[in-house]
Amino acid sequence: MGNPADKTEKSPLPVVAIDGVKIKAIREIKKLTQLYVASVVGVTTDTISRWENNRYPTIKRDNAERLASALEVELAEILRQEDAEPAEEKPSPSPRNRRRSIIIGVALAVLIAVGLLLFYRQRTAVSLVERKLPRFGAPGEVIPVQLRIHRNASSGTGLIIKERLPAGWRIVSSLPPAATGPAGADELKWLVPSGAGAVAISYAVQIPPEVALKTTGTFSGEVIVHGGGIGRRSTSGGDRAMTVAGVHWADRNGDGRIDDDEIMPAYYLTEEMKGLGLDWKTVEAIWSGKGYRWDSRTRQFEVVK
């Protein structure tokens, strides 16, 4: 019989300390649901909730790596900062040096406070708008566009959001409804009430069927805040351009397939924009098949069985 001492003991899986507050903040900024993150990591939504509420301060490293991948960040960004080892004991400074340190510290604190005040005054004057576009779209296809508006309660007023579409592109529908001009107008407008926190505007736009491939559709926009009789304007951020090609909007890497990593984001986006004209049946058919090809004659996608 073999010696029990010769048997290799199984070492426990390495664990890491995660920061639930960071995890939740990243997920909400990226507009990911707990269900989506849970499906990527391979756990339940209850587990994701416990992680975000720091009910499990440490988890297995492989789970943490999958979690970081689902959130599209580096692992280090979701780990908790551990306390540094205590430094060697140093002799107490003299009263004179102590007074000098206090004066320098107070001066630095005042400078920092003034800088932050100026920074936040500038930030609260206008709200930030971030646009999210697909990387690709095909001629004649209806594509999704989303605007994320970060409101600041201290502004105390509503916002005017303006979006300018590429020339010839047509709005299909939006949520909330947009105030558009004459038929064919390429500028969209929304009124957003005052308040705190983020709100979203979703709209679907159709690429002109006759547009040439390998061209770029460029979007622009601005947010306007009125206060004290003055309208303060800021340019919208986020994605500005997308490529017109024989590629479906849900095919993020443009490889002619909608794979498992792409189907869930497309599903959640289509559900969120239900009723705005997105063609979910085609997305699901492509995912169920072996891929798709673009027929330049019929200007339609053909599913590869």
Secondary structure, 3 states (H helix, E strand, C coil): CCCHHHCCCCCCCCEEEECHHHHHHHHHHCCCCHHHHHHHHCCCHHHHHHHHCCCCCEEEHHHHHHHHHHHCCCHHHHECCCCCCCCCCCCCCCHHHHHHHHHHHHHHHHHHHHHHHHHHHHHHHCCEEEEECCCEECCCCEEEEEEEEEECHHHCCCEEEEEECCCCCEEEEEECCCEECCCCCCEEEEEECCCCEEEEEEEEEECCCCCCCCEEEECEEEEEEEECCEEEEEECEECCEEEECCCCCCCCCCCCCCCHHHHHHHHHHHHHCCCCCCCHHHHHHHHHCCEEEEECCCCEEEEEC
